[in-house]
Amino acid sequence: MTETVRDSEQQVFETNSGIPVEELYDAHALQGFDPERDLGAPGEFPFTRGPYAGMYRRRIWTRRFQVGFGSPQESNERIRYLYENGANGFVITIDLPTSYGFDSDDPIAEGEVGVTGVTLSTLEDMSALYEGFGPDRVSYALSIRPPVSSVTLAMLACVAEDKGVPFKDVIGTQQNDPFYQMSGGPLQTITQFFPLDGTLRLCIDNIEFISKHMPRLNWMVTNGYNLRETGVNAVEDGAFTLAHAFDIFRMARARGLDVNEFPRRASFFLSASMDFFEEIAKFRAMRRLYARTMRDELGATDPACLRLRFSVQTAGNTLTTQQPEVNIVRAGIEAMAAVFGGAQSIHLCSYDEGHGLPTEESSRIALRTQQVVAYETGVTRTIDPLAGSYYVEHLTNRLEQAIQTKIREIDQMGGMASAIRDGWLEQQINAARYRNQRELDSGRRTLVGVNRFTIPASEEKPVRVHRIRADEWGARRGDYLRNYRMHRDADRWNAGLSRVEEGWKANENMVPVIMNALRCQATMGEIHEAMRRAQGWRFR
Amino acid sequence: MNSPKRILLAKMGLDCHDTGIITVAQQLRENGFEVIYLGLHNSAQQVIKAAMEEDVDLVGVSFLSGQHMAQMCNLLEAMREAGMRLPVICGGVIPDDDAAELRGMGVAEVIRPGCLTADILRIVSSALEMRRE
């Protein structure tokens, strides 16, 4: 090997978000630091050391399985196989047509049906996904946002009724993030197919329905992960995520919901990226800032409404297409950051994501990696082992301040919804994208295998990826829906959709109204169309 | 000096992963190209219409979540029908086998993740030379 470059000449002594890093930290770094006030005990205010007492000594983080492809029947088969092998928590990914509220046979869905997740167009589809068990026994985390999450929540409620499961026993998660759920810059994704105000209204409808009827169902308001994947840094990640959540909480409060009730089941989905200590500090700082803001600004007093709980996925955007096996190491290090940061649930990216959809083999390696972290390294033996470190506490303080400052900036613009609407967030994201590319081009930042330590393309091994059958899935779903529409009672169907329009205009909570429409055999796409009609809004 | 080359970039279908294409747009602009970025969710017809109206020299599209084969078939077919012979670059997460197949179908170049700006410029210049061959 010829890597004799003097590495010290190339180093940049600042974190990924630009916080300067000193040569050495000592007691001076912690002036004004009060462990009692700033750390507290695990499970106690301000939750810096973790949301729960006992943390991983009591229960290792959840290793959820991500499932979802093709039809609900195929996904259910896979889920039942995993269930029989001991898994009872699943992240259900949803295909793109469904994510936007389109039926599988909508022309816009061509080539996309079942590709990135399961397709759900009818109540029957959701029943098929729950074939073999009730929503009180297996926990599905549905990666879905409003407006669509109002329909999937209504589907879930119908399935619970059909299976005789009381609403209060229903478990799982509805993602329900109105802004960040779709990947990429949010502006166009949340305004092209449905009005933004309508999306927000449905978000709050869902929170209201869940907090009143399904106390064990999580609603995860904030998908900070997808936002981070656009390239923003840890400070922006923390600020855009929290500012957005507080915004939604204020809207829920304005609806008359109790700030000591509804946030209980709120949770966050966050990214663990490559800057190891900064990511750890980010998680600890976010937890503390959340607790302080919920108490001091939103007026919550119940500890369950002050603790930030989050699941983590390792950062897909830190992975490389070149020398892909190296990604296993990256995901492993990022998972360690999530553990030191106190995550409740972790999912690792597969090493082949730069090449295509992960295979069973690459998914298994990702799971094994976190099992090594959990069961071999001993990092779980004591809670928050980095607490009191001059550097980590200093960095946690700096992150908290920087995130707080940015949140104030957003609040002054009228909150995250305004910041998105007027294009400010999109500008921030694009600036981050260019900055990242420039740093790679100039070599200011090292990406092993891309701008340093490369090998010729001819030495790269071919990577096998998961094959998709979009044509086949699309055709089969087309047949299914044609048949479904042909055999329903047209009058009931019509009445169900008219109720959707009426309910919308009368400002009713839409979840029960949509349940009725689903029982009248209206489809996902038709219900969305009725809601658009009620708002006098069209996109095609 | 020739007048600057004009490039149309667009996302097609429902895929909304736009970090790559927006970054490429900026890289090209900073290096003397005129770039028209159409945004997300375009159909083949919308891409072709814009390419004609904007009189571009090259079309670039990008995919991340597995719809590249279906969408590229549509786009190339529609371009043939419209008699449009512009070079097309396909970027994004494209498996090895599919990249070869896309080239066979007439795609000028495939850009995959992990390219530096110099790589992008080299690929675009090479694709531009394929015009009307």
Interface residues (C-beta under 8 A of the other chain):
Chain A: L96 P97 S99 Y100 F102 I108 A109 E110 G111 E112 V115 T116 M182 S183 G184 G185 Q188 T189 Q192 E229 T230 G231 N317 T320 T321 Q322 E353 G354 H355 G356 L357 N430 R433 Y434 N436 Q437 L440 D441 L447 G449 V450 N451 P462 V463 V465 I468 A470 D471
Chain B: G13 L14 D15 C16 H17 D18 T19 I22 T23 Q26 Q27 G39 L40 H41 L64 S65 G66 Q67 M69 A70 Q71 N74 V93 I94 P95 D96 D98 R112 P113 G114 L116 T117 A118
